[in-house]
């Protein structure tokens, strides 16, 4: 998708406008402090910055199955209570058919591994209000 995404609604709208049907992939994460952190990292984390992203749960849906961000939030809270950031990506279908949930499993696993490795640039992060998140590299 080459469209500028400035909200969750933009993501869903862009997915609906693609030439091939899409399946949207979501990985819900929590920010936590690693066990092997330094005192400086602990202080920064306690001040509300830093930490590591820990994947908690995955979800996949077609754009047609998605309603508002509030509905996604409510559904996610049934499975994982306290997530901080949800990462989104799109998986394109072929020949007019959206990918199945089974076909989304490997890409979701790849997303989880990329997030664990800190490689999140290919995904769109949203906070619990449905707003895109920009990470501070410092």
N, C-alpha and C positions, 0 to 999 in steps of 0.2 A: 504494500500500500504506500503510495507516494503522497497521500494527502496529509496536511498538517493536522495533528491530533492535539486538541487543547482541552478535551473533556472525554469522559466515558461515552457520552452520546455521540461525539465525533467518531470514536472508534467503531461503534456499532453502525453508524451511518455509512462510514467508509467501507466497512465489510459488506454491507448490503449493495454497494455500488460497484463491486468488483465484477469483472467479466465471468469469473467462475465462482460458484457458491463457496462460501468460507465456513470454517469451524474455528471459533475463537477459543484459545487456550489460556487458562488462568492458573497461576501458581501463587498461592497465598503464603506469605512469609511473616515472620516476627523478627524484630531486631533484638539480638541478645549479646551478651558479653561472653567472649570465648574464655574457657577455663585458663588458658595460658596467657592471659592479657598482662600487660605491664601496668604499673601504678599510674602512669600517664594516661593510658588507654581507659583504665577504670575511672579516673577523674573526669575525663572527657565524656565518657558514657553517662556517668552520674549527672553531668551538666546538660544532658539531652542531646549529645552528638556522638558520632562514631558507633561502634558495635559491628556485629556481623549479621547477615541475613540468613535465617534458618527457614527453609521450606517446611510448611506444615501440611498443606493439602493441595490437590489439583482438581480442576473442573474444566470441562469442555462443553461448549454449547454452540449451536448455530446462531447467527444473528436473529433469526426468527424466533428462537426459543428465549431470547433475552428480552427483558422489559427494561425497566429503569435500573440505575445503579442501586437505588434503595432496595429493589427486589433482589438483586444479586447479593447485596450485603446481608439481607435477611436470610437468604438461602445459605450463604457461607457460614453464618453464625450458628446454623444447626449442626455443622460439622467441626468447625474450629472457632472457639470463642474469641480469642484475642490475637488476631492478626494485625499487622501494622501496614504492610505494603502488599498489593497484589500486582503481579507482573502479567501482562497480556501480550499475546502474539496471535497471529492469524495463520491458518493452514488452508491453502487453496485446494479446492476440489479439482476434478477432471471430468471432461465431457459432460458438463452440466450437473454433476452429482457432487454434493458436499461430502467431505471425508466423514467416515463413521467415527464413533468414539473409540473403536478398536484401532483404527488407523491413526488416531490422535495419541495413543498411548506412548509410542516411542518418542515422538516429538515432545510430549510433556515430560518424559523422563530426561530427555536431553536438556530441557529448560531447567529442571531441578538441578542437574549436575552443573550447568553453566552458572546458575545462581550461587550454588555452594562454592564454586571457584571464583566468585566475584565478577563474573563476566556477564553483565546484564545489559550491555549496550544494544542488543538486538531486540529488546523487549520494552514495552511501554509500562512504566510503573505508575500506579494510582494509589492515593492514600484512602483512608476509610470514608472520605467524603466524595470520592470519585474524581478527585482533581489529580492531574499529572504531577509527578514528583520529579524534581531536579536534584540530583545528588551533588553534594559539595565534595569535590575531590580531595580536600585537605584533611 
